[in-house]
Amino acid sequence: MNKSHLVDYVAEELRTSKLQASLLVETVLNGIKKGLKEDQTVTLTGFGTFELKSRKARVGRNPHTGEPISIAAGRRVGFRVGKALKESF
């Protein structure tokens, strides 16, 4: 499922227009982004937890030449599945 499929699903479930469903989906996603920026974690009980994680700078290898390359430090978003979601499969 991609974002447009999710918008279609929300519109159908809520019996609303695709525009309103799209605004709802965008609002939820923006709320998650804002929560990550401010608190570095967003917990949706029964679904899972989004966490902002840091990576240290490191040395990698170019797969074609084998030469070492430096990889800069950065941040990424991790996700841990909640118990209810895990048990639903």
C-alpha positions as CSV (number, residue, x, y, z in Angstrom):
1,M,0.0,0.0,0.0
2,N,1.3,3.4,-0.8
3,K,0.2,6.9,0.2
4,S,-2.5,7.3,-2.5
5,H,-3.9,3.8,-1.6
6,L,-4.0,4.9,2.1
7,V,-5.9,8.1,1.1
8,D,-8.4,6.0,-0.9
9,Y,-8.9,3.7,2.1
10,V,-9.4,6.6,4.5
11,A,-11.9,8.3,2.2
12,E,-13.9,5.1,1.8
13,E,-13.9,4.2,5.5
14,L,-14.9,7.7,6.6
15,R,-17.2,8.2,3.6
16,T,-15.6,11.5,2.7
17,S,-13.9,13.1,-0.3
18,K,-10.4,12.1,-1.3
19,L,-9.3,15.8,-0.7
20,Q,-10.5,15.6,2.9
21,A,-8.9,12.2,3.4
22,S,-5.6,13.5,1.8
23,L,-5.6,16.4,4.3
24,L,-6.2,14.0,7.2
25,V,-3.3,11.7,6.1
26,E,-1.0,14.7,5.6
27,T,-1.9,16.1,9.0
28,V,-1.1,12.8,10.7
29,L,2.2,12.5,8.9
30,N,3.1,16.1,9.7
31,G,2.3,15.5,13.3
32,I,4.6,12.5,13.4
33,K,7.4,14.7,11.8
34,K,6.8,17.5,14.3
35,G,6.9,15.0,17.2
36,L,10.2,13.6,16.0
37,K,11.7,17.0,15.7
38,E,10.6,18.2,19.2
39,D,10.7,15.0,21.3
40,Q,12.7,12.6,19.1
41,T,10.1,9.9,19.7
42,V,6.4,9.4,18.7
43,T,4.5,6.5,20.4
44,L,1.2,5.3,18.9
45,T,-0.1,2.9,21.4
46,G,-1.0,-0.5,19.9
47,F,0.8,0.5,16.6
48,G,4.4,1.3,17.3
49,T,7.1,3.8,18.2
50,F,9.0,6.1,15.8
51,E,12.4,7.1,17.2
52,L,15.1,9.5,15.9
53,K,18.5,7.8,16.1
54,S,22.0,9.1,15.5
55,R,24.7,7.4,13.5
56,K,28.4,8.0,14.0
57,A,30.7,8.8,11.2
58,R,32.4,5.7,9.8
59,V,34.6,4.4,7.0
60,G,32.9,2.3,4.3
61,R,34.1,0.7,1.1
62,N,33.3,1.4,-2.5
63,P,31.8,-1.9,-3.7
64,H,33.2,-1.5,-7.2
65,T,36.8,-0.5,-6.4
66,G,37.2,-1.5,-2.8
67,E,38.6,1.9,-1.9
68,P,37.7,3.2,1.6
69,I,35.3,6.1,1.7
70,S,34.2,8.2,4.6
71,I,30.5,8.2,5.5
72,A,29.3,11.3,7.4
73,A,27.5,11.1,10.7
74,G,23.7,11.5,10.4
75,R,20.3,10.8,11.8
76,R,17.7,8.3,10.8
77,V,14.2,7.3,11.9
78,G,13.7,3.9,13.4
79,F,10.4,2.1,14.1
80,R,9.6,-0.5,16.7
81,V,6.4,-2.5,16.1
82,G,3.8,-2.3,19.0
83,K,2.5,-5.5,20.6
84,A,-1.0,-5.2,19.2
85,L,0.2,-4.7,15.6
86,K,2.7,-7.6,15.9
87,E,0.0,-9.9,17.2
88,S,-2.4,-8.9,14.4
89,F,-0.4,-10.9,11.8
